[in-house]
Amino acid sequence: RGGMSLKQPMGQKLLTNVSVVRLKKGGQRFEIAAYPNMTTAWRKGDEKDLSEVLQIDRVYKDVEKGEFAKSKDLQKAFGKTDQEAICLEILAEGDVQLSERERGAQQETLMKEICTIVADKCVNPQSKRPVTVGVVERALAELHFNPNITKPAKKQALEAIKLL
């Protein structure tokens, strides 16, 4: 074996505890790495400390690849290179990229909310008794009803009633 060295993959980080907030500006994509539940807390005004929200107060071109955004690109898109100020802007206006687990949890909560609204508004035509949430959940599952996490529960509940 004439001096062949074995190359091993170096430090691949799985982004498990990261929530990426993405903002497109000036035709480019900018991202920041935040803690999963903190972005929402920040936007609601429950969290005021930026260091509790951001994992690193730098702007990325691509969080997954660990590529930071270049100063000239920041200057072109934001008209400034102040990392913290730009992070704040992305935090305020960017889209949060949810992890599978967060999305699943949100969808489950929303589905329960929709089923509760439907159950409150509906009556079983045979027995004239209120419909239970469980009955609504099963009926919607049979119809392959999928809640959309971007639409309000009430609106979707009305759509669900039409389906039922």
N, C-alpha and C positions, 0 to 999 in steps of 0.2 A: 504493500500500500504506500506508494511513493508520496508521502507528505500531504495526503488529502485531508483537509479538516472538515469536520462535520458542522454544518451550519444549522443553528437552532433558531426558531422564531423568537424574536425579542419582545418582551413586554406587550402583550396584547391586552388592553384593558377592556373589559366588558362594561358598557355603560349601564349599570343597573340602578344606581342611585342618582341618576342625572335626568333632568328634564331640560330638553333643548328648547329654547325660545328663538324662533326664526323670524327675520324681517327682510323682505325684499325691498331694496331701495337703489335707485340709479341703475337698475338692470342687474344688480348683484345681490347675492344672498349673504346675509350676516347673521351669525348665531351667537348666543351666549349660553353658558352652562349654569343652570340653576338647580336648586334642590327641589325635588318633585312637588311637594305641597306648598312650598313657600311662594311660588309665583302667584297663586290664587290669593294667598294671605296678603301679599304685597298689594295686589290690585284692589282688594277690598279695603285696604288701609289698616289691616290688623297687624301687619309687620312693617316696621319703619326702618330697621337696620339693614342696609344693603348687603353687608357682609354675611348676614344670616340667610339671604336669598340666593346670592351668587356663589358658585363654588370658586370661581376665579374671576376677578373683575377685569377681564380682557375680552375683546371682541374676536370671535373666530370667523374664519371663512367656512370651516367645516369642523364641528365639535368632534365628530366620530374619528376623523383622521388626525385631530389635534393640530390643525392648521390655523394659525392666527391670521386675522385680516391684516393686510398691508396698510401702513399709514396713508399712502397716497390714495388707496381705494376709499378709506374712511373719509379723507378730506374731500374727495370727489362726491361721495354719496351724501355725507352728513354736513359738509362744510366745516368740519372740525376734526381734530385727532384725539381729543380728550376721551380716553377710554371709559372713564366712569360716566361721563355725561351721555355717551353713546349707549352704554349698557342700560342706563335709565330709560332712554328712548326706546330701545328694543324691548325692554321689560314692559313698558307701557303699551306699545303698539304691536309687538310681534305676536305670532301664532305659537302657542305652546304645543310642542309635539308630545303627545301623551304616550306613555308606555302601554303595552298590551294590558297589563294588570290594572292600571288606572282607568283605561278606557272600559274594561270589563266591569269594574266597580261602578263607574258612572252610569253605564248602560243598565246595570241591574237596579240601581237606585231609581233611575228614570222609569224603568218598566214598572216597578212597584208603585211609583207615583201615578203613572198613567192608569194602571189597573184599579187603584183606589178611587181615582176620579170617575172612571167608568162605572165602578160598582156603586158609587154614591148616586149616580144619575139613572141607573137602570133597575128595572123590576122584572122578575120572572113572569112572563105572560100567563102561564098556567096557574101558578100558586099565588100570584099577586104579592109575593114576598120579595124583599130586597135581594139582589144578587150578591154573592160573597166575592171577595177579592180573589180567592182561590179558583173559583169557577171562571172568572174573567181571565186570569192568568193562563189557565188550561186552554180556554177557547182561543185566545190570541196566539198561544204557542202552536195550536193546530193549524191556524191560518198563516203560520210563519211570519207573524208581525214582528218587525224589528224596529225598536225605537231609535230615533236619530238624536244624538246628543247635542246637536246644534239647534234643534227646534224646541220651543216650550212644551212642557208636558200637557198643558190644557188643550193646545191645538191638536196634538197627537191623539189625545184621548177622544176628541170629537171625530177624528179620522177613524179611530178604532171602533167607535160606536157604529159608524156607517158600515164598517166591515162586518160587524156582528149582526 
